[in-house]
Amino acid sequence: MTALIVTIDAEVTSEDDEFFCGYSGLEALDLAPLTHLTSVGDGFLDGCSGLTALDLTPFACVTSVGGAFLRCCYGLTALDLTPLTCLTSVGGAFLRCCSGLTALDLAPFAQVTNLDGEFLRRCCGLTALDLTPLAHLTSVGDGFLHGCTGLTALDLTPLEHVTSVGDMFLRYCSGLTALDLTPLAHLTSVGNEFLHGCTGLTALDLTPLAHLTGVGDGFLHGCFRLTALDLTPLAHLTGMGNVFLCGCSGLTALALAPLAHV
């Protein structure tokens, strides 16, 4: 094992960008000297794919983490985030491509109000995820849970205060067989590729999306197991992107009258 013990000034309160970024051969890291950190820059341990475990206990005072935090650390099979109790801000690509993780407790996110893009993107090892700590979110960036193919169910109730979602919301979450959109009733627009590639869905009630005035490209693109879809709740749409329902080959009938204002 290539173990690395960090020796650093104990008074340091912030880390610059790309802290040990790309050290793919690194197998162990002791973060104990970093107990005074309050912020972590972009690219913290980005690409350290050799890590199989990491103790975040020293990060109890951290209030913000930059983009690409532990991105592509796919050797991690477990990660305890609970020491991050002071967290209020999270950058993009948080834990992106950490495909070895099978479970994750998001409890430290209770004070976070918005998420940048690619949150947990391609964490395909996750089989379940409790979004309850995200109850204070008002907006969600691009690629939220994109490619989390291992998820078979997801309760969106904690997202009831969200008014906007970015592109690729739940894109390629092909393991989902059902999804209740009721908590998204406050949405007025959705980005490109909303639920694109959610091939496990056999039914979907769009009623909660009644306030939508616009949808981006690729709305429900490739959801070929849907056999029926009522577009009536989309009667307020005035704008629609390209390839709307493209690849939804399971649909046998579709009434387009509700889209008269598009």
C-alpha positions as CSV (number, residue, x, y, z in Angstrom):
1,M,0.0,0.0,0.0
2,T,1.2,3.5,-0.9
3,A,0.3,5.4,2.3
4,L,0.7,9.1,2.4
5,I,0.7,11.1,5.7
6,V,-0.1,14.7,5.1
7,T,2.2,17.1,6.9
8,I,0.8,20.6,6.8
9,D,0.6,23.7,9.0
10,A,-2.1,23.0,11.6
11,E,-3.3,26.6,11.3
12,V,-4.3,26.3,7.6
13,T,-8.1,27.0,7.2
14,S,-8.5,26.6,3.5
15,E,-7.1,24.4,0.8
16,D,-6.2,25.6,-2.7
17,D,-7.6,24.0,-5.9
18,E,-6.5,20.5,-7.0
19,F,-5.3,19.2,-3.7
20,F,-3.6,15.9,-4.8
21,C,-5.6,16.0,-8.0
22,G,-4.9,13.0,-10.3
23,Y,-2.9,10.9,-7.8
24,S,-4.4,7.7,-9.0
25,G,-1.8,5.5,-7.3
26,L,-2.6,6.9,-3.9
27,E,-4.2,4.1,-1.8
28,A,-4.4,5.8,1.6
29,L,-4.5,9.3,3.0
30,D,-4.6,10.6,6.6
31,L,-6.5,13.9,6.7
32,A,-6.0,14.4,10.4
33,P,-3.8,17.5,10.1
34,L,-6.6,19.3,8.3
35,T,-8.9,19.8,11.3
36,H,-8.9,23.6,11.0
37,L,-10.1,23.7,7.4
38,T,-13.3,25.7,6.8
39,S,-13.3,25.5,3.0
40,V,-12.0,23.1,0.3
41,G,-11.1,24.3,-3.2
42,D,-12.0,22.7,-6.5
43,G,-10.6,19.3,-7.5
44,F,-10.0,18.0,-4.0
45,L,-8.5,14.5,-4.5
46,D,-10.1,14.5,-8.0
47,G,-9.1,11.3,-9.8
48,C,-7.6,9.5,-6.8
49,S,-9.1,6.2,-8.0
50,G,-6.8,4.1,-5.9
51,L,-8.3,5.2,-2.6
52,T,-10.5,2.5,-1.1
53,A,-11.4,4.4,2.1
54,L,-11.3,7.9,3.4
55,D,-12.0,9.3,6.9
56,L,-13.6,12.8,6.7
57,T,-13.8,13.3,10.4
58,P,-11.2,16.1,10.4
59,F,-13.6,18.1,8.1
60,A,-16.0,18.9,10.9
61,C,-15.5,22.7,10.4
62,V,-15.8,22.8,6.6
63,T,-18.6,25.0,5.4
64,S,-17.9,24.8,1.6
65,V,-16.4,22.4,-0.8
66,G,-15.5,23.3,-4.4
67,G,-16.2,21.6,-7.6
68,A,-15.1,18.0,-8.4
69,F,-14.8,17.0,-4.7
70,L,-13.5,13.4,-4.8
71,R,-14.6,13.1,-8.5
72,C,-13.7,9.8,-10.1
73,C,-12.6,8.2,-6.8
74,Y,-14.3,5.0,-8.0
75,G,-12.2,2.8,-5.7
76,L,-14.2,4.1,-2.7
77,T,-16.8,1.5,-1.7
78,A,-18.1,3.4,1.3
79,L,-17.9,7.1,2.5
80,D,-19.2,8.6,5.6
81,L,-20.2,12.2,5.0
82,T,-21.7,12.8,8.4
83,P,-18.6,14.7,9.7
84,L,-19.4,17.5,7.3
85,T,-22.0,19.0,9.7
86,C,-21.3,22.6,8.9
87,L,-21.7,22.3,5.1
88,T,-23.7,25.1,3.4
89,S,-22.2,25.2,-0.1
90,V,-21.3,22.4,-2.5
91,G,-19.6,22.8,-5.9
92,G,-20.4,20.9,-9.1
93,A,-19.5,17.3,-9.9
94,F,-19.7,16.3,-6.2
95,L,-18.6,12.7,-6.0
96,R,-19.1,12.4,-9.8
97,C,-18.2,8.9,-11.1
98,C,-17.7,7.4,-7.6
99,S,-19.2,4.2,-9.0
100,G,-18.0,2.0,-6.2
101,L,-20.3,3.6,-3.6
102,T,-23.4,1.5,-2.9
103,A,-24.9,3.8,-0.2
104,L,-24.6,7.4,0.9
105,D,-26.0,9.4,3.8
106,L,-26.8,12.9,2.7
107,A,-27.5,14.2,6.2
108,P,-24.8,17.0,6.1
109,F,-26.7,18.6,3.2
110,A,-29.5,19.8,5.5
111,Q,-28.3,23.5,5.2
112,V,-27.6,23.4,1.5
113,T,-30.1,25.4,-0.6
114,N,-28.9,24.8,-4.1
115,L,-26.8,22.3,-5.9
116,D,-24.5,22.9,-8.8
117,G,-24.3,20.6,-11.8
118,E,-23.5,16.9,-11.9
119,F,-24.4,16.0,-8.3
120,L,-23.6,12.3,-7.9
121,R,-23.5,11.9,-11.6
122,R,-22.7,8.3,-12.7
123,C,-22.7,6.9,-9.2
124,C,-24.1,3.8,-10.7
125,G,-23.4,1.6,-7.7
126,L,-26.0,3.4,-5.5
127,T,-29.1,1.2,-5.1
128,A,-31.0,3.5,-2.9
129,L,-30.8,7.2,-1.9
130,D,-32.7,9.1,0.7
131,L,-33.1,12.7,-0.4
132,T,-34.7,13.9,2.8
133,P,-31.7,16.1,3.8
134,L,-32.2,18.1,0.6
135,A,-35.5,19.5,1.8
136,H,-34.1,23.1,1.7
137,L,-33.2,23.0,-2.0
138,T,-34.8,25.6,-4.3
139,S,-32.9,24.8,-7.4
140,V,-31.0,21.8,-8.9
141,G,-28.2,22.1,-11.4
142,D,-27.6,20.1,-14.6
143,G,-27.1,16.4,-14.4
144,F,-28.7,15.7,-11.1
145,L,-28.2,11.9,-10.5
146,H,-27.4,11.5,-14.2
147,G,-26.5,7.9,-14.9
148,C,-27.4,6.5,-11.5
149,T,-28.5,3.3,-13.1
150,G,-28.6,1.3,-9.9
151,L,-31.4,3.2,-8.3
152,T,-34.7,1.3,-8.5
153,A,-36.8,3.8,-6.6
154,L,-36.5,7.4,-5.6
155,D,-38.7,9.5,-3.4
156,L,-38.7,13.1,-4.7
157,T,-40.8,14.5,-1.8
158,P,-37.9,16.5,-0.3
159,L,-37.6,18.5,-3.5
160,E,-41.0,20.1,-3.1
161,H,-39.5,23.6,-2.8
162,V,-37.5,23.3,-6.0
163,T,-38.7,25.7,-8.7
164,S,-36.2,24.9,-11.4
165,V,-34.2,21.9,-12.5
166,G,-31.3,22.0,-15.0
167,D,-30.6,19.8,-18.0
168,M,-30.4,16.0,-17.7
169,F,-32.5,15.6,-14.6
170,L,-32.3,11.9,-13.7
171,R,-31.0,11.2,-17.2
172,Y,-30.3,7.5,-17.8
173,C,-31.7,6.4,-14.4
174,S,-32.7,3.3,-16.2
175,G,-33.3,1.2,-13.1
176,L,-36.3,3.3,-12.0
177,T,-39.6,1.5,-12.7
178,A,-41.9,4.2,-11.3
179,L,-41.5,7.8,-10.3
180,D,-44.0,10.1,-8.6
181,L,-43.5,13.7,-9.8
182,T,-46.0,15.2,-7.3
183,P,-43.2,17.0,-5.3
184,L,-42.2,18.9,-8.5
185,A,-45.5,20.8,-8.7
186,H,-43.7,24.2,-8.4
187,L,-41.7,23.8,-11.6
188,T,-42.4,26.3,-14.3
189,S,-39.7,25.0,-16.7
190,V,-37.4,22.1,-17.1
191,G,-34.1,21.9,-18.9
192,N,-33.0,19.6,-21.8
193,E,-33.3,15.8,-21.5
194,F,-35.7,15.6,-18.6
195,L,-35.9,11.9,-17.7
196,H,-34.1,11.1,-20.9
197,G,-33.2,7.4,-21.1
198,C,-35.3,6.3,-18.1
199,T,-36.1,3.1,-19.9
200,G,-37.5,1.3,-16.9
201,L,-40.6,3.6,-16.5
202,T,-43.8,1.9,-17.7
203,A,-46.1,4.7,-16.6
204,L,-45.8,8.4,-15.7
205,D,-48.3,10.9,-14.4
206,L,-47.6,14.4,-15.7
207,T,-50.3,16.1,-13.6
208,P,-47.8,17.7,-11.2
209,L,-46.2,19.5,-14.1
210,A,-49.3,21.6,-14.8
211,H,-47.4,24.8,-14.3
212,L,-44.8,24.2,-16.9
213,T,-44.6,26.8,-19.6
214,G,-41.5,25.4,-21.4
215,V,-39.6,22.1,-21.7
216,G,-36.1,21.7,-23.3
217,D,-34.9,19.3,-25.9
218,G,-35.3,15.6,-25.4
219,F,-38.2,15.6,-23.0
220,L,-38.7,11.9,-22.0
221,H,-36.4,10.9,-24.9
222,G,-36.0,7.1,-25.1
223,C,-38.6,6.1,-22.5
224,F,-39.7,3.3,-24.8
225,R,-41.5,1.3,-22.1
226,L,-44.2,3.9,-21.6
227,T,-47.4,2.6,-23.2
228,A,-49.7,5.5,-22.4
229,L,-49.1,9.2,-21.6
230,D,-51.7,11.9,-20.9
231,L,-50.4,15.3,-22.1
232,T,-53.4,17.2,-20.7
233,P,-51.4,18.6,-17.8
234,L,-49.0,20.3,-20.3
235,A,-51.8,22.6,-21.6
236,H,-49.8,25.7,-20.5
237,L,-46.8,24.9,-22.6
238,T,-45.8,27.7,-24.9
239,G,-42.4,26.5,-25.8
240,M,-41.0,23.0,-26.5
241,G,-37.5,21.8,-27.5
242,N,-36.5,19.3,-30.2
243,V,-37.0,15.5,-30.1
244,F,-40.0,15.7,-27.8
245,L,-40.9,12.1,-26.8
246,C,-38.4,10.9,-29.4
247,G,-37.9,7.1,-29.0
248,C,-41.0,6.5,-26.9
249,S,-41.9,3.7,-29.2
250,G,-44.2,1.9,-26.8
251,L,-46.9,4.6,-27.0
252,T,-49.8,3.4,-29.0
253,A,-51.9,6.6,-28.9
254,L,-51.2,10.2,-28.1
255,A,-53.5,13.2,-28.0
256,L,-51.7,16.4,-28.9
257,A,-54.6,18.8,-28.4
258,P,-53.2,20.0,-25.0
259,L,-50.1,21.3,-26.9
260,A,-52.2,23.8,-28.9
261,H,-50.3,26.8,-27.6
262,V,-46.9,25.6,-28.5
